[in-house]
Amino acid sequence: MVLWDDNEHTYEYVITMLMDVCKMTPEQAFGHAVEVDAQKKTVVFAGELEHAEHIQDLILNYGPDPLLPASKGSMSATLEG
């Protein structure tokens, strides 16, 4: 599963969301936050399709970043084959 960069979410949001949804450690989540910011995408999950779809659904429904008024919704995540 690929998490895509945007300008509507803070590092804090990305880190918290990845810890909540993907059960990452703070260090792992921070690494992915840096990567998505620098590379514009990061692979946050690899595994069975059913589990990947569940993780994607959680990401897509996580909601806007409360620290940014311009944030209108969740981050984008796509399944890559």
C-alpha positions in Angstrom: 0.0 0.0 0.0 1.3 3.4 -1.0 0.7 6.5 1.0 0.8 9.7 -1.1 2.1 13.1 -0.1 0.0 16.3 0.0 0.2 19.7 1.6 -2.8 19.2 3.9 -1.3 17.1 6.7 1.4 17.7 9.2 4.2 15.4 10.2 2.4 14.9 13.6 -0.8 13.8 11.7 1.2 11.3 9.5 3.1 9.9 12.5 0.0 9.5 14.7 -2.1 8.0 11.8 0.6 5.5 11.0 1.0 4.5 14.6 -2.8 4.1 15.0 -3.6 2.4 11.7 -0.4 0.5 10.8 0.7 -0.1 14.4 4.1 1.4 13.7 6.6 2.5 16.3 7.1 6.3 16.6 10.5 5.8 14.9 9.0 3.8 12.0 6.2 6.3 11.5 8.6 9.2 11.5 10.7 7.5 8.9 7.7 7.1 6.6 6.7 10.7 7.3 10.1 11.8 6.1 10.0 9.5 3.1 6.5 10.6 2.0 7.5 14.2 2.3 10.8 13.8 0.3 9.8 11.2 -2.2 6.1 12.1 -2.4 5.1 8.5 -1.6 6.0 5.7 0.8 5.0 2.0 1.1 3.3 1.6 4.5 2.0 -1.9 4.2 2.8 -5.1 2.2 0.7 -8.2 2.7 -2.5 -10.0 2.0 -5.0 -8.1 -0.2 -7.8 -8.3 2.3 -5.6 -6.9 5.1 -4.3 -4.2 2.7 -7.8 -3.2 1.8 -8.7 -2.9 5.5 -5.6 -0.7 6.2 -6.4 1.4 3.1 -10.0 1.9 4.3 -8.7 3.0 7.8 -6.3 5.5 6.2 -8.9 6.9 3.8 -11.3 7.4 6.7 -8.9 8.8 9.2 -10.2 12.3 8.7 -8.6 15.7 8.3 -5.6 17.1 10.2 -6.9 19.1 13.1 -3.7 21.1 13.2 -4.3 22.5 9.6 -7.5 24.4 8.9 -6.9 23.8 5.1 -7.0 20.0 5.7 -10.3 18.8 4.2 -9.9 15.1 4.6 -7.7 12.0 5.0 -4.5 11.3 3.1 -4.6 9.3 -0.1 -3.5 5.6 -0.2 -3.6 3.2 -3.1 -3.1 -0.5 -3.5 -0.2 -1.3 -5.8 0.1 -4.7 -7.4 
